[in-house]
Amino acid sequence: MAGPEEDQKFCLQEVLDTFKLCLSENKEVYLEHYVAGWRGLVKFLNSLGSVFGFISKDAVNKINILVTYMNGENGPQYVTIQSMLKYELENDLVDLTKRGSNAESGCRTLLRLHRALRWLELFLDRLRTSSEDGKTSVMCSESYNESLSQHHPWLVRKAAGMAFCVLPGRLAFFEVMNVGPPEQVVDKLGEAIPLISEVYQITEDLYAKQNLLDLP
């Protein structure tokens, strides 16, 4: 049996396997595997120290809300992102104004994870394609500015900018992946990123179709 520390150790292969399970044959996104994939990504963030705490804590909070829905009395409605959207919209469970009591709907909760997933996808891709002396702080900042930053208040953006300045080098990130030497990490990232990207794009299109991308 693996000890608690082993359970906490990040492995890129696990995230790859989980995102492979995310899509059904007709491209529906299974929430169970989406959440499991995010659990792996949280391990990745936590393995780099407290730098990403402001994102990983929020992600854990969002994961827990979704798991509560999935295990609740309406659990069958929360099997896929598609079924969740349909159910919550048809039953007026999505608060479009942030004035009501449904501020923590599944739709809103997942949108927060969705935005963060884009940042991680962009960052991991930059790590994969960068040169050995590439600056991780720059890669991370650029990825953040292209994705999450537009949804964060100024104070959070400032804190993030300072946090990214102290990021370890590219090789430290590669070691954290736990899949072997750098060239193997690059190969694994090459497999994982298109899967993450496809799940992201399907979700993005779903939300866009319902005009929910700016859900408060």
C-alpha positions in Angstrom: 0.0 0.0 0.0 1.2 3.5 -0.9 1.6 5.8 2.1 0.0 9.2 2.2 3.1 10.8 0.8 3.0 8.6 -2.3 -0.7 9.5 -2.8 0.3 13.2 -2.8 3.1 12.8 -5.3 2.4 14.1 -8.7 2.8 12.0 -11.8 2.1 13.3 -15.3 1.2 9.8 -16.5 -1.8 9.8 -14.1 -3.1 13.1 -15.5 -2.6 11.8 -19.0 -4.6 8.6 -18.2 -7.4 10.6 -16.6 -7.9 13.0 -19.4 -7.9 10.1 -21.8 -11.0 8.8 -19.9 -12.7 12.3 -19.9 -14.4 12.0 -23.3 -17.2 9.7 -24.2 -17.6 8.4 -27.8 -19.8 11.3 -28.7 -17.4 13.8 -27.0 -19.4 14.3 -23.8 -17.1 15.2 -20.9 -17.4 13.0 -17.8 -17.3 15.1 -14.7 -15.8 12.3 -12.6 -12.7 12.1 -14.8 -12.5 15.9 -15.2 -12.4 16.2 -11.5 -9.9 13.4 -11.1 -7.7 15.1 -13.7 -7.9 18.3 -11.8 -6.9 16.5 -8.6 -3.7 15.5 -10.4 -3.1 19.0 -11.5 -3.5 20.3 -8.0 -0.8 17.8 -6.9 1.4 19.3 -9.6 0.8 22.9 -8.3 1.4 21.8 -4.7 4.6 20.0 -5.5 6.1 23.3 -6.6 5.6 24.8 -3.1 3.3 27.5 -2.0 3.8 29.6 -5.1 0.6 28.4 -6.7 -1.4 28.2 -3.5 -3.8 30.9 -4.5 -4.9 28.8 -7.5 -4.6 25.3 -6.0 -6.7 26.2 -2.9 -9.4 27.7 -5.1 -9.3 24.6 -7.4 -9.7 22.2 -4.4 -12.7 24.3 -3.2 -14.3 24.0 -6.7 -13.6 20.3 -6.9 -15.3 19.7 -3.6 -18.4 21.6 -4.7 -18.7 19.5 -7.9 -18.1 16.3 -6.0 -21.0 17.3 -3.6 -23.3 17.7 -6.6 -22.1 14.4 -8.2 -22.7 12.5 -5.0 -26.0 14.3 -4.2 -29.6 13.4 -4.8 -29.4 14.8 -8.3 -26.1 13.0 -9.0 -27.4 11.4 -12.3 -27.8 14.9 -13.7 -24.1 15.6 -13.1 -22.5 12.7 -15.0 -21.3 14.9 -17.8 -20.7 18.6 -18.3 -23.3 18.5 -21.0 -26.0 16.9 -18.7 -25.1 19.3 -15.9 -25.5 22.4 -18.1 -28.8 21.1 -19.5 -30.2 20.3 -16.0 -29.1 23.5 -14.3 -30.3 25.8 -17.0 -33.7 24.1 -17.4 -34.2 24.3 -13.7 -33.1 27.9 -13.2 -30.2 26.8 -11.0 -27.6 29.1 -12.7 -27.4 32.6 -11.2 -26.7 34.9 -14.1 -26.5 38.0 -12.0 -24.7 36.9 -8.8 -27.6 38.3 -6.8 -29.5 35.1 -6.0 -28.7 32.1 -3.9 -27.3 29.9 -6.7 -23.9 31.6 -6.8 -22.2 28.2 -6.4 -24.0 26.4 -9.2 -22.2 23.5 -10.9 -22.0 25.6 -14.1 -20.3 28.6 -12.4 -18.0 26.3 -10.3 -16.8 24.4 -13.4 -16.2 27.6 -15.3 -13.7 28.7 -12.7 -11.8 25.4 -13.2 -12.1 25.7 -16.9 -10.4 29.1 -17.0 -7.6 27.8 -14.8 -7.2 24.7 -17.1 -6.5 27.0 -20.0 -3.7 28.7 -18.1 -2.1 25.3 -17.2 -2.5 24.1 -20.8 -0.7 27.1 -22.1 2.0 26.9 -19.4 2.7 23.2 -19.9 2.9 23.7 -23.7 5.5 26.5 -23.2 7.4 24.2 -20.9 7.3 21.5 -23.5 8.5 23.6 -26.4 11.0 25.9 -24.6 14.8 25.7 -24.7 16.8 24.4 -21.7 17.5 27.9 -20.5 13.9 29.1 -20.9 12.7 31.2 -18.0 9.7 29.5 -16.3 8.7 32.8 -14.7 8.2 34.4 -18.2 6.4 31.3 -19.5 4.1 31.2 -16.6 3.4 35.0 -16.7 2.7 35.0 -20.4 0.3 32.0 -20.0 -1.4 33.7 -17.1 -1.8 37.0 -18.9 -3.4 35.2 -21.9 -5.9 33.3 -19.7 -6.7 33.6 -16.0 -5.5 37.2 -15.4 -8.5 38.8 -17.2 -10.8 37.1 -14.6 -8.8 38.1 -11.5 -8.9 41.4 -9.6 -5.8 43.6 -9.6 -4.5 42.5 -6.2 -4.6 38.8 -7.2 -2.8 39.6 -10.5 -0.1 41.5 -8.6 0.4 38.7 -6.1 0.5 36.2 -9.0 3.2 38.3 -10.8 5.3 38.3 -7.7 4.8 34.5 -7.1 5.9 33.7 -10.7 9.2 35.6 -10.2 10.4 32.9 -7.8 9.5 29.8 -9.8 12.2 27.1 -10.1 13.9 26.4 -13.4 12.6 24.2 -16.2 14.4 21.1 -15.1 12.8 21.3 -11.6 9.4 21.3 -13.3 10.4 18.3 -15.3 11.6 16.4 -12.2 8.2 17.0 -10.6 6.5 15.3 -13.5 7.9 11.9 -12.3 8.1 10.3 -15.7 11.8 10.0 -16.4 14.4 12.2 -18.1 13.6 15.5 -19.8 13.1 14.0 -23.3 10.5 11.6 -21.9 8.7 14.5 -20.1 8.6 16.3 -23.4 7.1 13.3 -25.1 4.5 12.8 -22.3 3.5 16.5 -22.4 3.2 16.1 -26.1 0.6 13.4 -25.5 -1.2 15.1 -22.5 -1.6 18.6 -23.9 -3.8 17.8 -26.9 -6.1 15.8 -24.6 -6.4 18.7 -22.1 -6.8 21.0 -25.1 -9.7 19.0 -26.5 -11.5 18.8 -23.2 -11.0 22.5 -22.8 -12.3 23.3 -26.3 -15.4 21.2 -26.0 -16.2 22.9 -22.7 -15.5 26.3 -24.1 -17.8 25.7 -27.1 -20.6 24.4 -24.8 -20.4 27.5 -22.6 -20.2 29.8 -25.6 -23.3 28.3 -27.1 -25.2 29.1 -23.9 -23.6 32.6 -23.5 -22.2 31.5 -20.1 -18.5 32.3 -20.6 -18.8 35.5 -18.5 -20.9 33.9 -15.7 -20.4 36.1 -12.6 
